[in-house]
């Protein structure tokens, strides 16, 4: 393997044998007489995966539950062997996989630091040199002297992350570690990962949070049903993932939306002229990423400041978000909401009709309606987009019904000359000061 390559997979596959009954497992283990080869049912967790990860790369791994992400990380970590193909690793690997793996829950935190360090191949004297920094990073207080069976799941992950990232790995494997623990510790973890990236440590990172992957990683791998669908540029991979997500959503929850697409052009000339501005751009954006039954659907979305329709605003401008829609059949339980997101899909503002109107309203088929939300835009400099939805809210006895969901209906810019630092939104506050 090339010395600049940290991880290389060639036609990597992993199969698991499925058993109908627990007794079938024992028959498989102890006698091939009882369980012949053609009776075995196999599950392909990974199928012919191939990729190369260079030294110093931080690669995010994304995919739906059951896509094969955790199986891949266990193969890279040498916890399990492939059924076929090969996985080559160049360097020392530390891994944060299943919560609590590699720990003895009867040992206290200090004992587990030495226990893990020795598993990783370090001498006791080397572990002692790292001990204080691990204790300080984990920040468990006196619990560091208590058995792990008294720890919460967040405390276990604190200790695991502190240990695995302190022993200077060449390759760090992280499987959803940042989903456990409080916000402060998650921030510490992200800062530590950034330090490791600066030190050219190779990182393979699984997360369900796109904003985290986009902020940390330089490459991305998309897995689906055990296959690698895309690898490389993060934006390209997430575009593929989003397309896959739409297809899956339409297949699983709203099969009619796959067949019935809204012909907005046919409704364009039916709208009053005052509501047609920007409609061509809306039609173009809406058609890219849209789902629902379309028994009710949006015809246009725009933002006004005063009497003007604009797409550029200053910090804390008062604006009106205008959502125009019509219905194919009359309804009395329709709900409208929208959200403002960054272009990286990080949601920052959300509003819902239910926050303002608790009474029912009769919506008549084939009529046009405009829903208006008057809001302020306390957003920092940058580009944003609006997503919107027409739906019937669910409850404990029934699921939500989505008539029209548009994931990118409108783009706009914030042009503040004094952007906030470390924040997207700055909420109103009353400030006073006095000598005490």
Secondary structure, 3 states (H helix, E strand, C coil): CCCCEEEEEEEEEEEEEECCCHHHHHHHHHCCCCCCHHHCEEEEEEEEEEEEEECCCEEEEECCCCCCHHHHHHHHCCCCCCCEEEEEECCCEEEECCCCCCCCCCCEHHHHHHHHHHHCCCCHHHHHHHHHHHHHHHCCHHHHHCEHHHCCHHHHHHHHHHHHHHCCCCEEEEECHHHCCCHHHHHHHHHHHHHHHHCCCEEEEECCCHHHHHHHCCEEEEEECCEEEEEECHHHHHHHHHHHHHHHHHHHCCHHHHHCCCCCHHHHCCCCHHHCCCHHHHHHHHCCCEECCCCEEEEEEEEEECCEEECEECCCEEEEEEEEEEECCCECCCEEEEEEEECCCCEEEEEEHHHCCCCCCCECCCCEEEEEEEEEECECCEEEEEEEEEEECCECCECCEEEEEEEEEEEEEECCCCCCCCCCECCCCCCCCCCC
